[in-house]
């Protein structure tokens, strides 16, 4: 069970990281795969939306999505540790 929790945390981090990479690379948002990754990333980052605001929208995305990734990773680690008991 704890391995599955940790895998879910890593999956969230991977989606957010890939979304940031696609944004940085100016990937075509009309592409189905790019759109799906960015939609999933936006959904995962919803609790952290506008945590920090910047004039540069990409910089704001990088900051908030990085915080979201760190939070999901830490939450997964804690829940994974607790599931071992």
MOPAC internal coordinates of N, CA, C and O (Angstrom, degrees):
PM7 1SCF
backbone

  N    0.0000 0     0.00 0     0.00 0    0    0    0
  C    1.4439 1     0.00 0     0.00 0    1    0    0
  C    1.5273 1   111.56 1     0.00 0    2    1    0
  O    1.2310 1   120.54 1   136.53 1    3    2    1
  N    1.3242 1   116.57 1   -43.47 1    3    2    1
  C    1.4616 1   119.45 1  -178.20 1    5    3    2
  C    1.5241 1   111.34 1   -65.14 1    6    5    3
  O    1.2310 1   120.15 1   148.19 1    7    6    5
  N    1.3147 1   117.32 1   -31.81 1    7    6    5
  C    1.4662 1   120.57 1   177.92 1    9    7    6
  C    1.5251 1   110.88 1   -67.14 1   10    9    7
  O    1.2310 1   120.35 1   142.01 1   11   10    9
  N    1.3167 1   116.94 1   -37.99 1   11   10    9
  C    1.4643 1   120.66 1   178.96 1   13   11   10
  C    1.5254 1   111.03 1   -67.07 1   14   13   11
  O    1.2310 1   120.23 1   141.00 1   15   14   13
  N    1.3192 1   117.16 1   -39.00 1   15   14   13
  C    1.4624 1   121.30 1   178.14 1   17   15   14
  C    1.5146 1   110.05 1   -63.59 1   18   17   15
  O    1.2310 1   120.93 1   134.59 1   19   18   17
  N    1.3270 1   115.83 1   -45.41 1   19   18   17
  C    1.4579 1   120.13 1   179.11 1   21   19   18
  C    1.5249 1   111.41 1   -64.62 1   22   21   19
  O    1.2310 1   120.23 1   141.72 1   23   22   21
  N    1.3291 1   117.16 1   -38.28 1   23   22   21
  C    1.4675 1   120.87 1   177.65 1   25   23   22
  C    1.5294 1   110.97 1   -64.03 1   26   25   23
  O    1.2310 1   120.03 1   141.52 1   27   26   25
  N    1.3237 1   117.54 1   -38.48 1   27   26   25
  C    1.4637 1   120.99 1   177.47 1   29   27   26
  C    1.5269 1   110.62 1   -64.60 1   30   29   27
  O    1.2310 1   120.40 1   140.55 1   31   30   29
  N    1.3237 1   116.85 1   -39.45 1   31   30   29
  C    1.4640 1   120.57 1   176.70 1   33   31   30
  C    1.5128 1   111.52 1   -63.67 1   34   33   31
  O    1.2310 1   120.79 1   136.31 1   35   34   33
  N    1.3260 1   116.10 1   -43.69 1   35   34   33
  C    1.4690 1   120.08 1   178.22 1   37   35   34
  C    1.5212 1   111.20 1   -65.47 1   38   37   35
  O    1.2310 1   120.21 1   144.30 1   39   38   37
  N    1.3404 1   117.20 1   -35.70 1   39   38   37
  C    1.4690 1   120.38 1   177.92 1   41   39   38
  C    1.5243 1   110.32 1   -63.80 1   42   41   39
  O    1.2310 1   119.95 1   138.14 1   43   42   41
  N    1.3138 1   117.69 1   -41.86 1   43   42   41
  C    1.4613 1   121.16 1   177.50 1   45   43   42
  C    1.5203 1   110.99 1   -62.73 1   46   45   43
  O    1.2310 1   120.62 1   136.55 1   47   46   45
  N    1.3204 1   116.41 1   -43.45 1   47   46   45
  C    1.4669 1   120.81 1   178.14 1   49   47   46
  C    1.5320 1   110.07 1   -62.74 1   50   49   47
  O    1.2310 1   120.33 1   139.01 1   51   50   49
  N    1.3265 1   116.98 1   -40.99 1   51   50   49
  C    1.4654 1   120.81 1  -179.41 1   53   51   50
  C    1.5307 1   111.24 1   -64.81 1   54   53   51
  O    1.2310 1   120.02 1   137.30 1   55   54   53
  N    1.3255 1   117.57 1   -42.70 1   55   54   53
  C    1.4710 1   120.63 1   179.16 1   57   55   54
  C    1.5267 1   110.36 1   -63.75 1   58   57   55
  O    1.2310 1   120.49 1   135.19 1   59   58   57
  N    1.3241 1   116.67 1   -44.81 1   59   58   57
  C    1.4623 1   119.78 1   179.03 1   61   59   58
  C    1.5250 1   111.42 1   -64.70 1   62   61   59
  O    1.2310 1   120.18 1   137.80 1   63   62   61
  N    1.3227 1   117.27 1   -42.20 1   63   62   61
  C    1.4608 1   121.04 1   178.25 1   65   63   62
  C    1.5188 1   112.36 1   -64.30 1   66   65   63
  O    1.2310 1   120.70 1   137.38 1   67   66   65
  N    1.3247 1   116.28 1   -42.62 1   67   66   65
  C    1.4640 1   120.06 1   178.44 1   69   67   66
  C    1.5232 1   110.39 1   -65.48 1   70   69   67
  O    1.2310 1   120.36 1   140.82 1   71   70   69
  N    1.3228 1   116.92 1   -39.18 1   71   70   69
  C    1.4611 1   120.19 1   176.80 1   73   71   70
  C    1.5183 1   111.83 1   -61.77 1   74   73   71
  O    1.2310 1   120.28 1   138.85 1   75   74   73
  N    1.3267 1   117.08 1   -41.15 1   75   74   73
  C    1.4694 1   120.06 1   177.16 1   77   75   74
  C    1.5220 1   110.87 1   -65.47 1   78   77   75
  O    1.2310 1   120.59 1   139.27 1   79   78   77
  N    1.3288 1   116.48 1   -40.73 1   79   78   77
  C    1.4650 1   120.64 1   178.62 1   81   79   78
  C    1.5226 1   111.14 1   -62.97 1   82   81   79
  O    1.2310 1   120.36 1   136.37 1   83   82   81
  N    1.3304 1   116.91 1   -43.63 1   83   82   81
  C    1.4608 1   120.68 1   179.24 1   85   83   82
  C    1.5317 1   111.26 1   -65.28 1   86   85   83
  O    1.2310 1   120.52 1   142.99 1   87   86   85
  N    1.3287 1   116.60 1   -37.01 1   87   86   85
  C    1.4666 1   120.25 1   176.79 1   89   87   86
  C    1.5175 1   110.56 1   -66.27 1   90   89   87
  O    1.2310 1   120.54 1   134.73 1   91   90   89
  N    1.3205 1   116.58 1   -45.27 1   91   90   89
  C    1.4628 1   121.62 1   179.36 1   93   91   90
  C    1.5209 1   111.53 1   -60.97 1   94   93   91
  O    1.2310 1   120.43 1   142.53 1   95   94   93
  N    1.3366 1   116.78 1   -37.47 1   95   94   93
  C    1.4633 1   121.79 1  -177.50 1   97   95   94
  C    1.5347 1   112.33 1   -84.57 1   98   97   95
  O    1.2310 1   119.98 1  -177.31 1   99   98   97
  N    1.3255 1   117.63 1     2.69 1   99   98   97
  C    1.4660 1   122.40 1  -178.64 1  101   99   98
  C    1.5263 1   111.75 1    55.61 1  102  101   99
  O    1.2310 1   121.03 1  -134.72 1  103  102  101
  N    1.3262 1   115.64 1    45.28 1  103  102  101
  C    1.4665 1   120.58 1   177.85 1  105  103  102
  C    1.5264 1   109.35 1   -64.51 1  106  105  103
  O    1.2310 1   121.21 1   -27.41 1  107  106  105
  N    1.3128 1   115.29 1   152.59 1  107  106  105
  C    1.4631 1   121.83 1  -178.05 1  109  107  106
  C    1.5314 1   109.84 1   -71.19 1  110  109  107
  O    1.2310 1   119.74 1   -68.41 1  111  110  109
  N    1.3392 1   118.10 1   111.59 1  111  110  109
  C    1.4680 1   119.79 1  -178.07 1  113  111  110
  C    1.5319 1   113.10 1   -69.74 1  114  113  111
  O    1.2310 1   119.93 1   169.51 1  115  114  113
  N    1.3212 1   117.73 1   -10.49 1  115  114  113
  C    1.4659 1   121.01 1   177.35 1  117  115  114
  C    1.5262 1   111.71 1   -80.07 1  118  117  115
  O    1.2310 1   120.46 1   164.44 1  119  118  117
  N    1.3363 1   116.73 1   -15.56 1  119  118  117
  C    1.4558 1   121.04 1   177.35 1  121  119  118
  C    1.5190 1   108.77 1   -69.09 1  122  121  119
  O    1.2310 1   120.26 1   -41.48 1  123  122  121
  N    1.3195 1   117.10 1   138.52 1  123  122  121
  C    1.4541 1   121.67 1  -176.32 1  125  123  122
  C    1.5160 1   114.23 1   -60.02 1  126  125  123
  O    1.2310 1   120.32 1   136.65 1  127  126  125
  N    1.3333 1   116.99 1   -43.35 1  127  126  125
  C    1.4672 1   120.85 1  -178.58 1  129  127  126
  C    1.5303 1   110.04 1   -67.84 1  130  129  127
  O    1.2310 1   120.92 1   134.46 1  131  130  129
  N    1.3214 1   115.84 1   -45.54 1  131  130  129
  C    1.4666 1   120.34 1   179.83 1  133  131  130
  C    1.5255 1   109.71 1   -61.45 1  134  133  131
  O    1.2310 1   120.66 1   135.17 1  135  134  133
  N    1.3254 1   116.35 1   -44.83 1  135  134  133
  C    1.4623 1   121.28 1   179.70 1  137  135  134
  C    1.5326 1   111.07 1   -61.12 1  138  137  135
  O    1.2310 1   120.22 1   137.28 1  139  138  137
  N    1.3181 1   117.18 1   -42.72 1  139  138  137
  C    1.4618 1   121.09 1  -179.88 1  141  139  138
  C    1.5319 1   111.30 1   -64.55 1  142  141  139
  O    1.2310 1   120.44 1   136.68 1  143  142  141
  N    1.3252 1   116.77 1   -43.32 1  143  142  141
  C    1.4739 1   120.33 1  -179.98 1  145  143  142
  C    1.5274 1   110.00 1   -65.05 1  146  145  143
  O    1.2310 1   120.21 1   135.82 1  147  146  145
  N    1.3286 1   117.21 1   -44.18 1  147  146  145
  C    1.4615 1   120.22 1  -179.14 1  149  147  146
  C    1.5324 1   111.41 1   -68.33 1  150  149  147
  O    1.2310 1   120.01 1   143.39 1  151  150  149
  N    1.3293 1   117.59 1   -36.61 1  151  150  149
  C    1.4647 1   120.08 1   175.72 1  153  151  150
  C    1.5297 1   111.02 1   -63.54 1  154  153  151
  O    1.2310 1   120.46 1   135.41 1  155  154  153
  N    1.3306 1   116.73 1   -44.59 1  155  154  153
  C    1.4642 1   120.52 1   178.44 1  157  155  154
  C    1.5296 1   110.39 1   -63.55 1  158  157  155
  O    1.2310 1   120.38 1   138.56 1  159  158  157
  N    1.3176 1   116.88 1   -41.44 1  159  158  157
  C    1.4618 1   120.48 1   177.98 1  161  159  158
  C    1.5136 1   112.65 1   -63.60 1  162  161  159
  O    1.2310 1   120.64 1   137.49 1  163  162  161
  N    1.3384 1   116.37 1   -42.51 1  163  162  161
  C    1.4663 1   119.74 1   177.37 1  165  163  162
  C    1.5294 1   110.70 1   -61.76 1  166  165  163
  O    1.2310 1   120.73 1   139.47 1  167  166  165
  N    1.3371 1   116.21 1   -40.53 1  167  166  165
  C    1.4612 1   119.77 1   179.61 1  169  167  166
  C    1.5319 1   110.59 1   -64.90 1  170  169  167
  O    1.2310 1   120.48 1   135.77 1  171  170  169
  N    1.3340 1   116.69 1   -44.23 1  171  170  169
  C    1.4627 1   120.36 1   179.72 1  173  171  170
  C    1.5290 1   111.59 1   -65.14 1  174  173  171
  O    1.2310 1   120.26 1   145.47 1  175  174  173
  N    1.3216 1   117.11 1   -34.53 1  175  174  173
  C    1.4656 1   121.44 1  -176.55 1  177  175  174
  C    1.5273 1   113.10 1   -87.77 1  178  177  175
  O    1.2310 1   119.76 1  -178.98 1  179  178  177
  N    1.3350 1   118.06 1     1.02 1  179  178  177
  C    1.4625 1   121.14 1  -177.14 1  181  179  178
  C    1.5396 1   113.21 1   -52.60 1  182  181  179
  O    1.2310 1   118.56 1   134.90 1  183  182  181
  N    1.3315 1   120.35 1   -45.10 1  183  182  181
  C    1.4728 1   118.59 1   179.89 1  185  183  182
  C    1.5263 1   113.37 1   -64.77 1  186  185  183
  O    1.2310 1   120.39 1   162.57 1  187  186  185
  N    1.3222 1   116.86 1   -17.43 1  187  186  185
  C    1.4675 1   121.38 1  -176.34 1  189  187  186
  C    1.5205 1   111.79 1  -107.92 1  190  189  187
  O    1.2310 1   120.74 1  -172.16 1  191  190  189
  N    1.3448 1   116.19 1     7.84 1  191  190  189
  C    1.4537 1   121.68 1  -179.06 1  193  191  190
  C    1.5273 1   109.99 1   -61.49 1  194  193  191
  O    1.2310 1   120.56 1   -50.39 1  195  194  193
  N    1.3064 1   116.54 1   129.61 1  195  194  193
  C    1.4673 1   123.56 1   179.50 1  197  195  194
  C    1.5230 1   113.12 1    60.71 1  198  197  195
  O    1.2310 1   120.19 1  -154.26 1  199  198  197
  N    1.3266 1   117.24 1    25.74 1  199  198  197
  C    1.4612 1   119.38 1   173.87 1  201  199  198
  C    1.5294 1   108.38 1   -61.60 1  202  201  199
  O    1.2310 1   121.47 1   136.01 1  203  202  201
  N    1.3216 1   114.80 1   -43.99 1  203  202  201
  C    1.4591 1   121.95 1   172.45 1  205  203  202
  C    1.5125 1   106.74 1  -124.73 1  206  205  203
  O    1.2310 1   120.22 1   -44.02 1  207  206  205
  N    1.3100 1   117.19 1   135.98 1  207  206  205
  C    1.4601 1   120.53 1   179.18 1  209  207  206
  C    1.5270 1   109.34 1  -113.05 1  210  209  207
  O    1.2310 1   121.37 1   -40.12 1  211  210  209
  N    1.2972 1   114.99 1   139.88 1  211  210  209
  C    1.4611 1   123.32 1   178.31 1  213  211  210
  C    1.5234 1   108.33 1  -135.84 1  214  213  211
  O    1.2310 1   120.60 1   -23.24 1  215  214  213
  N    1.3140 1   116.46 1   156.76 1  215  214  213
  C    1.4616 1   120.33 1   175.24 1  217  215  214
  C    1.5208 1   110.51 1   -67.52 1  218  217  215
  O    1.2310 1   120.35 1   144.69 1  219  218  217
  N    1.3102 1   116.94 1   -35.31 1  219  218  217
  C    1.4659 1   122.31 1   178.54 1  221  219  218
  C    1.5353 1   107.86 1   -84.04 1  222  221  219
  O    1.2310 1   120.50 1   -66.69 1  223  222  221
  N    1.3316 1   116.65 1   113.31 1  223  222  221
  C    1.4705 1   121.47 1  -175.84 1  225  223  222
  C    1.5310 1   111.66 1   -63.12 1  226  225  223
  O    1.2310 1   119.99 1   143.63 1  227  226  225
  N    1.3319 1   117.63 1   -36.37 1  227  226  225
  C    1.4658 1   119.65 1   179.34 1  229  227  226
  C    1.5193 1   110.82 1   -66.86 1  230  229  227
  O    1.2310 1   120.15 1   137.41 1  231  230  229
  N    1.3217 1   117.31 1   -42.59 1  231  230  229
  C    1.4604 1   120.76 1   178.42 1  233  231  230
  C    1.5262 1   109.92 1   -61.52 1  234  233  231
  O    1.2310 1   120.27 1   139.08 1  235  234  233
  N    1.3192 1   117.09 1   -40.92 1  235  234  233
  C    1.4555 1   121.48 1   177.48 1  237  235  234
  C    1.5228 1   110.65 1   -61.75 1  238  237  235
  O    1.2310 1   120.24 1   137.02 1  239  238  237
  N    1.3408 1   117.15 1   -42.98 1  239  238  237
  C    1.4670 1   121.22 1   178.03 1  241  239  238
  C    1.5223 1   110.35 1   -61.50 1  242  241  239
  O    1.2310 1   120.17 1   133.96 1  243  242  241
  N    1.3364 1   117.27 1   -46.04 1  243  242  241
  C    1.4674 1   120.21 1  -178.54 1  245  243  242
  C    1.5246 1   111.24 1   -60.54 1  246  245  243
  O    1.2310 1   120.20 1   135.91 1  247  246  245
  N    1.3197 1   117.23 1   -44.09 1  247  246  245
  C    1.4665 1   120.62 1  -178.03 1  249  247  246
  C    1.5288 1   110.58 1   -65.88 1  250  249  247
  O    1.2310 1   120.56 1   127.82 1  251  250  249
  N    1.3234 1   116.54 1   -52.18 1  251  250  249
  C    1.4638 1   120.15 1  -175.83 1  253  251  250
  C    1.5244 1   112.52 1   -67.35 1  254  253  251
  O    1.2310 1   120.00 1   140.89 1  255  254  253
  N    1.3226 1   117.61 1   -39.11 1  255  254  253
  C    1.4633 1   119.84 1   179.40 1  257  255  254
  C    1.5283 1   111.62 1   -71.32 1  258  257  255
  O    1.2310 1   119.95 1   148.75 1  259  258  257
  N    1.3276 1   117.70 1   -31.25 1  259  258  257
  C    1.4646 1   120.04 1   175.59 1  261  259  258
  C    1.5246 1   110.08 1   -66.46 1  262  261  259
  O    1.2310 1   120.42 1   137.65 1  263  262  261
  N    1.3159 1   116.80 1   -42.35 1  263  262  261
  C    1.4588 1   120.70 1   177.13 1  265  263  262
  C    1.5258 1   110.08 1   -63.40 1  266  265  263
  O    1.2310 1   120.28 1   138.20 1  267  266  265
  N    1.3333 1   117.08 1   -41.80 1  267  266  265
  C    1.4676 1   120.79 1   178.19 1  269  267  266
  C    1.5244 1   110.62 1   -61.18 1  270  269  267
  O    1.2310 1   120.15 1   135.55 1  271  270  269
  N    1.3265 1   117.32 1   -44.45 1  271  270  269
  C    1.4640 1   120.98 1   178.86 1  273  271  270
  C    1.5141 1   111.93 1   -61.29 1  274  273  271
  O    1.2310 1   120.80 1   136.36 1  275  274  273
  N    1.3276 1   116.07 1   -43.64 1  275  274  273
  C    1.4656 1   120.05 1   179.06 1  277  275  274
  C    1.5290 1   110.70 1   -63.98 1  278  277  275
  O    1.2310 1   120.44 1   139.61 1  279  278  277
  N    1.3222 1   116.77 1   -40.39 1  279  278  277
  C    1.4638 1   120.65 1  -179.85 1  281  279  278
  C    1.5294 1   110.99 1   -65.85 1  282  281  279
  O    1.2310 1   120.21 1   136.80 1  283  282  281
  N    1.3426 1   117.20 1   -43.20 1  283  282  281
  C    1.4675 1   119.45 1   178.81 1  285  283  282
  C    1.5223 1   111.27 1   -65.64 1  286  285  283
  O    1.2310 1   120.16 1   141.72 1  287  286  285
  N    1.3237 1   117.30 1   -38.28 1  287  286  285
  C    1.4572 1   120.16 1   178.79 1  289  287  286
  C    1.5339 1   110.35 1   -64.78 1  290  289  287
  O    1.2310 1   120.62 1   132.26 1  291  290  289
  N    1.3275 1   116.42 1   -47.74 1  291  290  289
  C    1.4684 1   119.66 1  -179.59 1  293  291  290
  C    1.5250 1   111.45 1   -64.13 1  294  293  291
  O    1.2310 1   120.23 1   139.25 1  295  294  293
  N    1.3235 1   117.16 1   -40.75 1  295  294  293
  C    1.4626 1   120.66 1   177.58 1  297  295  294
  C    1.5305 1   110.73 1   -62.21 1  298  297  295
  O    1.2310 1   120.67 1   137.30 1  299  298  297
  N    1.3189 1   116.32 1   -42.70 1  299  298  297
  C    1.4681 1   120.00 1   178.68 1  301  299  298
  C    1.5213 1   111.10 1   -64.06 1  302  301  299
  O    1.2310 1   120.36 1   139.84 1  303  302  301
  N    1.3263 1   116.93 1   -40.16 1  303  302  301
  C    1.4721 1   119.91 1   178.54 1  305  303  302
  C    1.5274 1   111.40 1   -62.44 1  306  305  303
  O    1.2310 1   120.69 1   135.20 1  307  306  305
  N    1.3250 1   116.28 1   -44.80 1  307  306  305
  C    1.4648 1   120.67 1  -179.11 1  309  307  306
  C    1.5297 1   110.32 1   -65.55 1  310  309  307
  O    1.2310 1   120.59 1   132.30 1  311  310  309
  N    1.3371 1   116.48 1   -47.70 1  311  310  309
  C    1.4620 1   119.34 1  -179.58 1  313  311  310
  C    1.5297 1   111.53 1   -65.11 1  314  313  311
  O    1.2310 1   120.38 1   144.54 1  315  314  313
  N    1.3198 1   116.88 1   -35.46 1  315  314  313
  C    1.4631 1   120.65 1   177.52 1  317  315  314
  C    1.5268 1   110.25 1   -65.16 1  318  317  315
  O    1.2310 1   120.88 1   138.25 1  319  318  317
  N    1.3246 1   115.93 1   -41.75 1  319  318  317
  C    1.4602 1   120.31 1   178.77 1  321  319  318
  C    1.5225 1   110.27 1   -64.95 1  322  321  319
  O    1.2310 1   120.30 1   137.62 1  323  322  321
  N    1.3382 1   117.03 1   -42.38 1  323  322  321
  C    1.4615 1   120.47 1  -179.48 1  325  323  322
  C    1.5255 1   111.80 1   -67.44 1  326  325  323
  O    1.2310 1   120.08 1   148.17 1  327  326  325
  N    1.3297 1   117.44 1   -31.83 1  327  326  325
  C    1.4742 1   121.19 1  -178.57 1  329  327  326
  C    1.5268 1   111.73 1   -70.45 1  330  329  327
  O    1.2310 1   119.99 1   164.29 1  331  330  329
  N    1.3037 1   117.63 1   -15.71 1  331  330  329
  C    1.4666 1   120.10 1  -179.92 1  333  331  330
  C    1.5234 1   112.70 1   -76.59 1  334  333  331
  O    1.2310 1   120.61 1   166.38 1  335  334  333
  N    1.3274 1   116.45 1   -13.62 1  335  334  333
  C    1.4603 1   119.41 1  -178.00 1  337  335  334
  C    1.4967 1   111.25 1   -90.02 1  338  337  335
  O    1.2310 1   120.10 1   180.00 1  339  338  337

